[in-house]
Amino acid sequence: MNGSYVDWGVVHISVANLVVIAVMVVVFLLAVLVPFHGPGSGDGDAS
């Protein structure tokens, strides 16, 4: 069974792995950019 591959010069990666990497990058960016609303967050009191 042969998969599809993407070739960029010396980089050869399967499409399935490229999709997994893209999803991980999106999840990471969402985790960084989306504000965290947990218990006790928002009032600014550290004690």
Secondary structure by P-SEA (a helix, b strand, c coil): cbbbbbbcccccccaaaaaaaaaaaaaaaaaaccccccccccccccc
